[in-house]
Amino acid sequence: MKSLQEKIIKDGNVLSDQVLKVDSFLNHQIDPKLMKEIGEEFASRFTNDKITKILTIESSGIAPSVMAGLVLGVPVVFARKRKSLTLTQDLYTADVYSFTKQETNPIAVSKSFITNEDRLLIIDDFLANGQAALGLLDIAEQAGASVAGIGIVIEKAFQDGGNLLREKNVRVESLARVQSLENGKVTFAEGALV
């Protein structure tokens, strides 16, 4: 997705060979126009997959998921990372290790929102080591729901997550695949921008 790649080059900040900061448009401040384009792109890639719900994880997966849900005309369910007084029983849960935060957190989804009749599209902002995606796949499996695939806004192709998921025969659609962050420069797997 060329507009996303351009935004990453223009506004992304390479903090190290492993960390790309995109908080000015994706995971702190949100660029609504870009999110609309991202939602439309995910919807077009999964338009024939009979999606009934989108499953994501709070908080950075919510914006692209809502935009895709709007286009597909389906609800968005997000896994909660934080405990809530109202989310205490009848839950699907999984443990997820965060590469960015270097910690493991439980995630939870109410059993009333995902069933074995659902066909899910999983969406998240980043794919690094694949732990968030695996946690969401675990929740889908607990519910007996089928998964059409996983939509990722930015995949760090130099880390193991994408390969791990693809080896499990999970369809992964990444809108931007970063091949390298070496020397403070973003290089995309698809090659340089034209």
Residue frames as a rotation matrix with the C-alpha (Angstrom) as fourth column:
MET 1
0.590 0.807 0.000 0.00
0.807 -0.590 0.000 0.00
0.000 0.000 -1.000 0.00
LYS 2
-0.125 -0.771 0.624 1.93
0.773 -0.470 -0.426 2.94
0.622 0.429 0.655 -1.35
SER 3
0.308 0.279 0.910 0.28
-0.192 -0.918 0.346 5.69
0.932 -0.281 -0.230 0.74
LEU 4
1.000 0.017 -0.018 1.11
0.013 0.287 0.958 3.77
0.021 -0.958 0.287 3.93
GLN 5
0.337 -0.940 0.046 4.72
0.941 0.336 -0.029 3.27
0.012 0.053 0.999 2.87
GLU 6
-0.085 -0.336 0.938 5.00
0.426 -0.863 -0.271 6.98
0.901 0.377 0.217 2.09
LYS 7
0.696 0.421 0.582 3.58
-0.333 -0.529 0.780 7.86
0.637 -0.737 -0.228 5.53
ILE 8
0.867 -0.443 -0.228 6.04
0.473 0.586 0.659 5.51
-0.158 -0.679 0.717 7.22
ILE 9
-0.022 -0.916 0.401 8.97
0.942 -0.154 -0.299 7.14
0.336 0.371 0.866 5.38
LYS 10
-0.048 0.059 0.997 7.70
0.135 -0.989 0.065 10.68
0.990 0.138 0.040 6.05
ASP 11
0.301 0.370 0.879 6.48
-0.701 -0.539 0.467 10.39
0.647 -0.756 0.097 9.66
GLY 12
0.890 -0.034 -0.455 7.91
0.261 0.856 0.447 7.15
0.374 -0.516 0.770 11.05
ASN 13
0.442 -0.763 0.473 10.85
-0.865 -0.501 -0.001 7.29
0.237 -0.409 -0.881 13.43
VAL 14
0.516 -0.370 -0.773 13.41
0.140 0.926 -0.350 4.48
0.845 0.072 0.529 13.48
LEU 15
0.787 -0.165 0.595 14.49
-0.610 -0.357 0.708 4.11
0.096 -0.919 -0.381 17.12
SER 16
-0.117 -0.827 0.550 16.76
-0.610 0.497 0.617 1.10
-0.784 -0.263 -0.562 16.57
ASP 17
-0.804 -0.234 -0.547 17.35
-0.584 0.483 0.652 -1.78
0.112 0.844 -0.525 14.17
GLN 18
-0.852 0.490 -0.184 14.29
0.510 0.856 -0.080 -3.45
0.119 -0.162 -0.980 15.81
VAL 19
-0.184 0.798 -0.574 11.89
0.762 -0.253 -0.596 -0.59
-0.621 -0.547 -0.561 16.65
LEU 20
-0.744 0.130 0.655 9.85
0.451 -0.626 0.636 1.65
0.493 0.769 0.408 14.33
LYS 21
-0.596 0.530 -0.602 7.85
0.452 -0.399 -0.798 4.39
-0.664 -0.748 -0.002 16.05
VAL 22
-0.759 0.437 0.482 4.65
0.396 -0.278 0.875 5.36
0.517 0.855 0.037 14.21
ASP 23
-0.408 0.604 -0.685 2.78
0.851 -0.019 -0.524 7.05
-0.330 -0.797 -0.506 17.02
SER 24
-0.772 0.114 -0.626 2.13
-0.169 -0.985 0.030 10.20
-0.613 0.129 0.779 14.98
PHE 25
-0.468 0.626 -0.624 -0.37
-0.870 -0.204 0.448 8.40
0.154 0.753 0.640 12.71
LEU 26
-0.213 0.370 -0.904 -1.14
-0.266 0.869 0.418 4.85
0.940 0.330 -0.086 13.90
ASN 27
0.084 0.244 -0.966 -0.79
0.623 0.744 0.241 4.01
0.778 -0.622 -0.089 17.56
HIS 28
-0.591 -0.034 -0.806 -1.07
0.723 -0.466 -0.511 7.18
-0.358 -0.884 0.300 19.60
GLN 29
-0.251 0.524 -0.814 -2.30
-0.512 -0.786 -0.348 9.93
-0.822 0.329 0.466 17.32
ILE 30
-0.210 0.277 0.938 -4.41
0.612 0.785 -0.095 8.52
-0.763 0.554 -0.334 14.47
ASP 31
-0.834 -0.036 -0.551 -4.56
-0.405 -0.639 0.654 9.80
-0.376 0.769 0.518 10.89
PRO 32
-0.044 0.924 0.380 -8.27
-0.189 0.366 -0.911 9.24
-0.981 -0.112 0.158 10.06
LYS 33
0.512 0.214 -0.832 -7.81
-0.826 -0.144 -0.545 9.61
-0.237 0.966 0.103 6.29
LEU 34
-0.463 -0.756 -0.463 -5.05
-0.810 0.573 -0.123 7.00
0.358 0.318 -0.878 6.26
MET 35
-0.756 0.238 0.610 -7.09
-0.273 0.732 -0.624 4.71
-0.595 -0.638 -0.488 8.56
LYS 36
0.355 0.917 -0.183 -10.00
-0.520 0.030 -0.854 4.97
-0.777 0.398 0.487 6.12
GLU 37
0.276 -0.350 -0.895 -7.69
-0.922 0.166 -0.349 3.89
0.270 0.922 -0.277 3.26
ILE 38
-0.791 -0.599 0.125 -6.29
-0.603 0.728 -0.326 1.06
0.104 -0.334 -0.937 5.38
GLY 39
-0.365 0.749 0.553 -9.80
-0.300 0.467 -0.832 -0.15
-0.881 -0.469 0.054 6.26
GLU 40
0.577 0.574 -0.581 -10.83
-0.701 -0.017 -0.713 -0.05
-0.420 0.818 0.392 2.61
GLU 41
-0.140 -0.728 -0.671 -7.72
-0.902 0.373 -0.217 -2.01
0.409 0.575 -0.709 1.61
PHE 42
-0.870 -0.116 0.480 -8.34
-0.367 0.801 -0.473 -4.73
-0.330 -0.587 -0.739 4.20
ALA 43
0.057 0.982 0.181 -12.00
-0.363 0.189 -0.913 -4.90
-0.930 -0.013 0.367 3.16
SER 44
0.477 0.112 -0.872 -11.05
-0.878 0.013 -0.479 -5.28
-0.042 0.994 0.104 -0.51
ARG 45
-0.527 -0.773 -0.353 -8.58
-0.766 0.612 -0.196 -8.07
0.368 0.167 -0.915 0.26
PHE 46
-0.971 0.177 0.163 -11.17
0.051 0.813 -0.580 -10.04
-0.235 -0.555 -0.798 2.30
THR 47
-0.509 0.823 -0.252 -14.39
-0.831 -0.547 -0.106 -8.98
-0.225 0.155 0.962 0.54
ASN 48
0.076 0.545 -0.835 -15.20
-0.730 0.601 0.325 -12.51
0.679 0.585 0.444 -0.71
ASP 49
-0.735 -0.536 -0.414 -14.40
-0.128 0.710 -0.692 -14.31
0.666 -0.456 -0.591 2.55
LYS 50
0.201 0.945 -0.257 -17.84
0.197 0.218 0.956 -14.06
0.960 -0.242 -0.142 4.21
ILE 51
-0.829 -0.551 -0.091 -16.46
0.247 -0.217 -0.944 -12.24
0.501 -0.806 0.317 7.26
THR 52
0.276 0.943 -0.187 -18.99
0.637 -0.033 0.770 -11.98
0.720 -0.332 -0.610 10.11
LYS 53
0.982 -0.031 -0.187 -16.76
0.130 -0.608 0.783 -10.16
-0.138 -0.793 -0.593 12.63
ILE 54
0.283 -0.942 0.180 -13.36
-0.075 -0.209 -0.975 -8.56
0.956 0.262 -0.130 12.94
LEU 55
0.887 -0.114 -0.448 -11.25
0.462 0.268 0.846 -9.53
0.023 -0.957 0.290 15.95
THR 56
0.239 -0.832 0.501 -8.44
0.020 -0.512 -0.859 -7.28
0.971 0.216 -0.106 17.17
ILE 57
0.092 -0.314 -0.945 -6.57
0.973 0.228 0.019 -6.39
0.210 -0.922 0.326 20.33
GLU 58
0.968 0.251 0.015 -6.63
0.241 -0.943 0.232 -3.13
0.073 -0.221 -0.973 22.24
SER 59
0.194 0.721 -0.666 -5.68
0.248 -0.692 -0.678 -0.52
-0.949 -0.034 -0.313 21.58
SER 60
-0.423 -0.490 -0.762 -3.75
-0.490 -0.583 0.648 0.09
-0.762 0.648 0.007 18.37
GLY 61
-0.931 0.113 0.346 -5.66
0.329 0.671 0.665 -2.52
-0.157 0.733 -0.662 16.38
ILE 62
-0.191 0.962 -0.194 -9.00
0.594 -0.044 -0.803 -0.82
-0.782 -0.268 -0.563 16.99
ALA 63
-0.028 0.202 -0.979 -8.78
-0.430 -0.886 -0.171 2.09
-0.902 0.416 0.111 14.51
PRO 64
-0.738 -0.228 -0.635 -7.91
-0.673 0.185 0.716 0.03
-0.046 0.956 -0.290 11.40
SER 65
-0.899 0.430 0.078 -10.39
0.422 0.901 -0.104 -2.65
-0.115 -0.061 -0.992 12.47
VAL 66
-0.146 0.884 -0.444 -13.28
0.308 -0.386 -0.870 -0.21
-0.940 -0.264 -0.216 12.86
MET 67
-0.195 0.029 -0.980 -12.61
-0.760 -0.636 0.133 1.24
-0.619 0.771 0.146 9.42
ALA 68
-0.918 -0.136 -0.373 -12.52
-0.348 0.726 0.593 -2.23
0.190 0.674 -0.714 7.84
GLY 69
-0.717 0.696 -0.023 -15.64
0.568 0.565 -0.598 -3.22
-0.403 -0.442 -0.801 9.78
LEU 70
-0.143 0.645 -0.750 -17.43
-0.231 -0.759 -0.609 -0.14
-0.962 0.086 0.257 8.49
VAL 71
-0.420 -0.091 -0.903 -16.66
-0.898 -0.098 0.428 -1.07
-0.127 0.991 -0.041 4.88
LEU 72
-0.915 0.017 -0.403 -17.47
-0.093 0.963 0.252 -4.77
0.392 0.268 -0.880 5.37
GLY 73
-0.062 0.956 0.286 -20.58
-0.690 -0.248 0.680 -4.00
0.721 -0.155 0.675 7.43
VAL 74
0.312 0.103 -0.944 -19.56
0.408 0.883 0.232 -6.23
0.858 -0.457 0.233 10.35
PRO 75
0.976 0.046 0.212 -18.99
-0.171 -0.437 0.883 -5.69
0.133 -0.898 -0.419 14.10
VAL 76
0.019 -0.999 -0.045 -15.53
-0.240 0.039 -0.970 -5.32
0.971 0.029 -0.239 15.59
VAL 77
0.970 0.164 -0.178 -14.60
0.111 0.351 0.930 -7.20
0.215 -0.922 0.322 18.76
PHE 78
0.183 -0.966 0.184 -11.43
-0.466 -0.250 -0.849 -6.29
0.866 0.070 -0.496 20.59
ALA 79
0.336 -0.219 -0.916 -9.57
0.695 0.714 0.084 -8.40
0.635 -0.665 0.393 23.11
ARG 80
0.854 0.006 0.520 -9.10
-0.311 -0.796 0.519 -6.50
0.417 -0.605 -0.678 26.35
LYS 81
-0.088 -0.943 -0.320 -5.65
0.219 0.295 -0.930 -6.31
0.972 -0.152 0.180 27.94
ARG 82
-0.793 -0.201 0.575 -6.80
-0.420 -0.503 -0.755 -4.59
0.441 -0.840 0.315 31.08
LYS 83
-0.722 0.557 -0.409 -8.98
0.686 0.652 -0.323 -6.06
0.087 -0.514 -0.853 33.75
SER 84
-0.647 0.621 0.443 -12.47
-0.389 -0.768 0.509 -4.61
0.656 0.157 0.738 34.00
LEU 85
-0.758 0.452 0.470 -15.17
-0.445 0.168 -0.880 -4.82
-0.477 -0.876 0.074 36.63
THR 86
0.259 0.944 -0.205 -17.64
-0.782 0.081 -0.618 -5.71
-0.567 0.321 0.759 33.88
LEU 87
0.469 -0.184 -0.864 -15.50
-0.654 0.585 -0.479 -8.31
0.594 0.790 0.154 32.09
THR 88
-0.212 -0.532 0.820 -15.01
-0.971 0.210 -0.114 -11.05
-0.112 -0.820 -0.562 34.68
GLN 89
-0.288 0.150 0.946 -16.73
-0.215 0.952 -0.216 -14.27
-0.933 -0.266 -0.242 33.63
ASP 90
0.586 0.456 0.670 -17.50
0.427 0.529 -0.733 -16.40
-0.689 0.716 0.115 30.59
LEU 91
0.558 -0.508 -0.656 -14.30
-0.673 -0.740 0.000 -15.31
-0.485 0.441 -0.755 28.88
TYR 92
0.814 -0.565 0.133 -11.96
0.526 0.622 -0.580 -16.65
0.244 0.542 0.804 26.26
THR 93
0.805 -0.585 -0.100 -8.43
-0.414 -0.674 0.612 -15.83
-0.425 -0.451 -0.784 27.42
ALA 94
0.702 -0.705 0.096 -4.88
0.608 0.524 -0.596 -16.12
0.370 0.477 0.797 26.13
ASP 95
0.508 -0.638 -0.578 -1.48
0.309 -0.492 0.814 -14.87
-0.804 -0.592 -0.053 27.23
VAL 96
0.818 -0.201 0.538 0.34
0.486 -0.259 -0.835 -12.52
0.307 0.945 -0.114 24.86
TYR 97
0.082 -0.877 -0.474 3.97
0.787 -0.235 0.571 -11.42
-0.612 -0.419 0.670 25.00
SER 98
0.974 0.221 -0.042 4.53
0.166 -0.830 -0.532 -7.82
-0.152 0.511 -0.846 23.85
PHE 99
0.248 -0.923 0.294 7.79
0.928 0.140 -0.344 -7.28
0.277 0.358 0.892 21.99
THR 100
0.065 -0.190 0.980 7.56
0.164 -0.966 -0.198 -3.51
0.984 0.174 -0.032 22.48
LYS 101
0.546 0.249 0.800 6.72
-0.660 -0.459 0.594 -3.62
0.515 -0.853 -0.087 26.18
GLN 102
-0.451 -0.786 -0.423 8.82
-0.397 0.601 -0.693 -6.74
0.799 -0.144 -0.583 26.93
GLU 103
-0.743 0.268 0.613 6.07
-0.562 0.248 -0.789 -8.25
-0.364 -0.931 -0.034 29.09
THR 104
-0.824 0.526 -0.209 3.36
0.315 0.732 0.604 -10.91
0.471 0.432 -0.769 28.98
ASN 105
-0.725 0.668 0.168 -0.26
-0.626 -0.538 -0.564 -9.91
-0.286 -0.514 0.809 29.50
PRO 106
-0.599 0.640 0.482 -3.50
0.585 0.760 -0.282 -11.87
-0.547 0.113 -0.829 29.53
ILE 107
-0.850 0.475 -0.228 -6.09
-0.516 -0.663 0.543 -10.86
0.107 0.579 0.808 26.93
ALA 108
-0.698 0.674 0.241 -9.80
0.362 0.623 -0.694 -11.61
-0.618 -0.397 -0.678 27.16
VAL 109
-0.787 0.593 -0.173 -12.93
-0.469 -0.392 0.792 -11.61
0.402 0.704 0.586 25.00
SER 110
-0.326 0.772 0.546 -16.44
-0.706 0.185 -0.683 -12.23
-0.629 -0.608 0.485 26.27
LYS 111
-0.834 0.030 0.551 -17.84
0.243 0.916 0.318 -15.55
-0.495 0.399 -0.772 25.05
SER 112
0.166 0.986 -0.020 -21.04
0.462 -0.096 -0.882 -13.76
-0.871 0.137 -0.471 24.06
PHE 113
0.400 -0.013 -0.916 -19.27
-0.527 -0.821 -0.219 -11.89
-0.750 0.570 -0.335 21.23
ILE 114
-0.360 -0.510 -0.781 -17.62
-0.924 0.310 0.223 -14.75
0.129 0.802 -0.583 19.31
THR 115
0.372 0.546 0.751 -19.24
-0.576 0.770 -0.274 -18.07
-0.728 -0.330 0.601 18.50
ASN 116
-0.427 -0.514 0.744 -18.63
0.172 0.762 0.625 -21.14
-0.888 0.395 -0.237 16.38
GLU 117
0.483 0.649 0.588 -20.82
0.756 0.030 -0.654 -19.56
-0.442 0.761 -0.476 13.70
ASP 118
0.743 -0.202 -0.638 -18.39
-0.248 -0.969 0.019 -16.67
-0.622 0.144 -0.770 13.15
ARG 119
0.495 -0.667 0.557 -15.96
0.854 0.255 -0.453 -16.23
0.160 0.700 0.696 10.30
LEU 120
0.715 -0.239 -0.657 -13.30
0.312 -0.732 0.605 -13.87
-0.626 -0.638 -0.449 11.62
LEU 121
0.470 -0.718 0.513 -10.84
0.396 -0.348 -0.850 -11.45
0.789 0.603 0.120 10.13
ILE 122
0.543 -0.408 -0.734 -8.09
0.752 -0.154 0.641 -10.70
-0.375 -0.900 0.223 12.64
ILE 123
0.547 -0.371 0.750 -6.48
0.339 -0.721 -0.604 -7.25
0.765 0.585 -0.269 12.30
ASP 124
0.601 -0.397 -0.693 -3.56
0.667 -0.229 0.709 -5.70
-0.441 -0.889 0.127 14.18
ASP 125
0.899 -0.251 -0.359 -1.24
-0.336 -0.922 -0.194 -2.73
-0.283 0.295 -0.913 13.78
PHE 126
0.036 -0.973 -0.229 2.13
-0.998 -0.023 -0.058 -4.53
0.051 0.231 -0.972 13.90
LEU 127
0.995 0.042 -0.090 3.41
-0.037 0.998 0.059 -8.03
0.092 -0.056 0.994 13.29
ALA 128
0.189 -0.968 0.166 6.82
-0.970 -0.210 -0.120 -8.65
0.151 -0.138 -0.979 14.87
ASN 129
-0.829 -0.527 0.189 7.14
-0.557 0.808 -0.190 -11.99
-0.052 -0.263 -0.963 16.65
GLY 130
-0.520 0.690 -0.504 3.51
-0.247 0.443 0.862 -12.96
0.818 0.572 -0.060 16.05
GLN 131
-0.940 0.072 -0.335 2.49
0.328 0.469 -0.820 -13.30
0.098 -0.880 -0.464 19.69
ALA 132
-0.594 0.779 -0.201 -0.58
-0.515 -0.560 -0.649 -11.03
-0.618 -0.282 0.734 19.54
ALA 133
-0.172 0.512 -0.842 -1.80
-0.929 0.200 0.312 -12.81
0.328 0.835 0.441 16.40
LEU 134
-0.667 -0.119 -0.736 -1.24
-0.005 0.988 -0.155 -16.22
0.745 -0.099 -0.659 18.02
GLY 135
-0.930 0.353 -0.102 -3.20
0.092 -0.044 -0.995 -15.10
-0.355 -0.935 0.008 21.09
LEU 136
-0.296 0.854 -0.428 -6.10
-0.831 -0.451 -0.325 -13.96
-0.470 0.260 0.843 18.90
LEU 137
-0.284 0.139 -0.949 -5.97
-0.660 0.689 0.299 -17.22
0.695 0.711 -0.104 16.92
ASP 138
-0.936 -0.083 -0.343 -6.10
0.186 0.711 -0.678 -19.10
0.300 -0.699 -0.650 20.23
ILE 139
-0.669 0.737 -0.097 -9.24
-0.298 -0.385 -0.873 -17.17
-0.681 -0.555 0.477 21.24
ALA 140
-0.128 0.612 -0.780 -10.84
-0.991 -0.043 0.129 -17.88
0.046 0.790 0.612 17.85
GLU 141
-0.550 -0.154 -0.821 -10.04
-0.279 0.960 0.008 -21.58
0.787 0.233 -0.571 18.26
GLN 142
-0.974 0.217 -0.059 -11.50
0.118 0.272 -0.955 -21.65
-0.192 -0.937 -0.290 21.79
ALA 143
-0.351 0.888 -0.297 -14.71
-0.609 -0.458 -0.648 -20.18
-0.711 -0.047 0.702 20.34
GLY 144
-0.179 0.236 0.955 -14.78
0.525 0.844 -0.110 -22.65
-0.832 0.482 -0.275 17.46
ALA 145
0.690 0.396 -0.606 -14.82
-0.203 -0.698 -0.687 -19.75
-0.695 0.597 -0.401 15.01
SER 146
0.431 -0.570 0.700 -13.13
0.887 0.409 -0.213 -19.99
-0.165 0.713 0.682 11.63
VAL 147
0.221 -0.479 -0.850 -10.48
0.045 -0.865 0.499 -17.45
-0.974 -0.149 -0.170 10.63
ALA 148
0.953 0.155 0.258 -10.32
0.266 -0.029 -0.964 -16.15
-0.142 0.987 -0.069 7.08
GLY 149
0.198 -0.940 0.278 -6.95
0.730 -0.047 -0.681 -14.54
0.654 0.338 0.677 7.68
ILE 150
0.294 -0.247 -0.923 -4.95
0.778 -0.500 0.381 -11.89
-0.556 -0.830 0.045 9.45
GLY 151
0.614 -0.087 0.784 -4.63
0.504 -0.721 -0.475 -8.30
0.607 0.688 -0.399 8.26
ILE 152
0.196 -0.665 -0.721 -1.52
0.870 -0.222 0.440 -6.48
-0.452 -0.714 0.535 9.46
VAL 153
0.971 0.096 -0.218 -0.88
0.012 -0.933 -0.360 -2.77
-0.238 0.347 -0.907 8.94
ILE 154
0.400 -0.903 -0.155 2.93
-0.852 -0.305 -0.426 -3.01
0.337 0.302 -0.892 9.29
GLU 155
0.985 -0.164 -0.047 4.85
0.170 0.947 0.272 -6.30
0.000 -0.276 0.961 9.29
LYS 156
0.294 -0.956 0.013 8.46
-0.879 -0.265 0.395 -6.39
-0.374 -0.128 -0.919 10.40
ALA 157
0.869 0.125 -0.480 9.49
-0.395 0.760 -0.517 -9.00
0.300 0.638 0.709 7.83
PHE 158
-0.094 -0.984 -0.149 12.93
-0.475 0.176 -0.862 -9.33
0.875 -0.010 -0.484 9.45
GLN 159
-0.548 -0.009 0.836 11.34
-0.804 0.283 -0.524 -10.84
-0.232 -0.959 -0.162 12.57
ASP 160
-0.993 -0.094 0.072 9.80
-0.080 0.980 0.185 -14.32
-0.088 0.178 -0.980 12.86
GLY 161
-0.456 0.883 0.110 6.07
-0.255 -0.012 -0.967 -13.58
-0.852 -0.469 0.231 13.24
GLY 162
0.165 0.546 -0.822 5.06
-0.938 -0.170 -0.302 -13.58
-0.304 0.821 0.484 9.59
ASN 163
-0.450 -0.422 -0.787 6.89
-0.670 0.742 -0.014 -16.81
0.590 0.521 -0.617 8.81
LEU 164
-0.963 0.103 0.250 5.54
-0.139 0.604 -0.785 -18.44
-0.232 -0.790 -0.567 11.97
LEU 165
-0.134 0.990 -0.045 1.94
-0.441 -0.100 -0.892 -17.68
-0.888 -0.099 0.450 10.97
ARG 166
0.204 0.183 -0.962 2.41
-0.979 0.049 -0.198 -18.58
0.011 0.982 0.189 7.30
GLU 167
-0.770 -0.528 -0.360 3.98
-0.504 0.848 -0.165 -21.92
0.392 0.054 -0.918 8.30
LYS 168
-0.753 0.595 0.281 0.72
0.039 0.466 -0.884 -22.62
-0.657 -0.655 -0.375 10.18
ASN 169
-0.704 0.428 0.566 -1.10
0.682 0.187 0.707 -22.05
0.196 0.884 -0.424 6.84
VAL 170
0.168 0.699 -0.695 -2.66
0.686 -0.589 -0.427 -18.83
-0.708 -0.405 -0.579 8.09
ARG 171
0.225 -0.009 0.974 -3.34
0.854 -0.480 -0.201 -16.25
0.469 0.877 -0.100 5.39
VAL 172
0.046 -0.293 -0.955 -1.47
0.679 -0.692 0.245 -13.06
-0.733 -0.660 0.167 6.31
GLU 173
0.380 0.119 0.917 -2.14
0.800 -0.540 -0.261 -9.83
0.464 0.833 -0.301 4.40
SER 174
0.010 -0.481 -0.877 0.35
0.756 -0.570 0.321 -7.12
-0.655 -0.666 0.358 5.37
LEU 175
0.893 0.430 0.135 -0.12
0.419 -0.679 -0.603 -3.64
-0.168 0.594 -0.787 3.94
ALA 176
0.591 -0.805 0.053 3.53
-0.670 -0.526 -0.524 -2.66
0.449 0.274 -0.850 4.45
ARG 177
0.904 -0.374 -0.207 6.33
0.424 0.843 0.330 -5.17
0.051 -0.386 0.921 4.96
VAL 178
0.695 -0.708 0.125 9.45
-0.718 -0.689 0.094 -3.63
0.020 -0.156 -0.988 6.47
GLN 179
0.753 -0.486 -0.443 12.53
0.209 0.815 -0.540 -5.63
0.624 0.315 0.716 5.50
SER 180
-0.137 -0.879 -0.456 15.06
0.916 0.063 -0.397 -3.64
0.378 -0.472 0.797 7.51
LEU 181
0.955 0.292 0.060 15.47
0.240 -0.871 0.429 -0.73
0.177 -0.395 -0.902 9.92
GLU 182
0.283 -0.938 -0.202 19.26
0.925 0.211 0.316 -0.81
-0.253 -0.276 0.927 9.74
ASN 183
-0.685 -0.717 0.127 21.23
0.728 -0.676 0.113 2.44
0.005 0.170 0.985 9.89
GLY 184
-0.567 0.507 -0.649 18.07
0.129 -0.724 -0.678 4.38
-0.814 -0.468 0.345 10.79
LYS 185
-0.666 0.281 -0.691 16.52
-0.739 -0.372 0.562 3.74
-0.099 0.885 0.455 7.37
VAL 186
0.110 0.783 0.612 13.26
-0.347 0.607 -0.715 1.95
-0.931 -0.134 0.339 6.52
THR 187
-0.770 -0.263 -0.581 13.62
-0.637 0.278 0.719 -0.56
-0.028 0.924 -0.382 3.70
PHE 188
0.233 0.946 0.227 10.49
-0.842 0.313 -0.440 -2.33
-0.487 -0.088 0.869 2.46
ALA 189
-0.238 -0.267 0.934 10.41
0.023 0.960 0.280 -6.01
-0.971 0.088 -0.222 1.43
GLU 190
0.631 0.580 0.514 8.63
0.542 0.145 -0.828 -5.03
-0.555 0.801 -0.223 -1.78
GLY 191
-0.176 -0.748 0.640 11.56
0.963 -0.264 -0.045 -2.80
0.203 0.608 0.767 -2.74
ALA 192
-0.841 -0.256 -0.477 11.98
0.378 -0.908 -0.180 0.94
-0.387 -0.332 0.860 -2.76
LEU 193
0.233 0.922 -0.308 9.13
0.383 -0.378 -0.843 3.35
-0.894 0.079 -0.441 -3.35
VAL 194
-0.230 -0.241 0.943 8.74
0.973 -0.075 0.218 4.48
0.018 0.968 0.252 -6.93
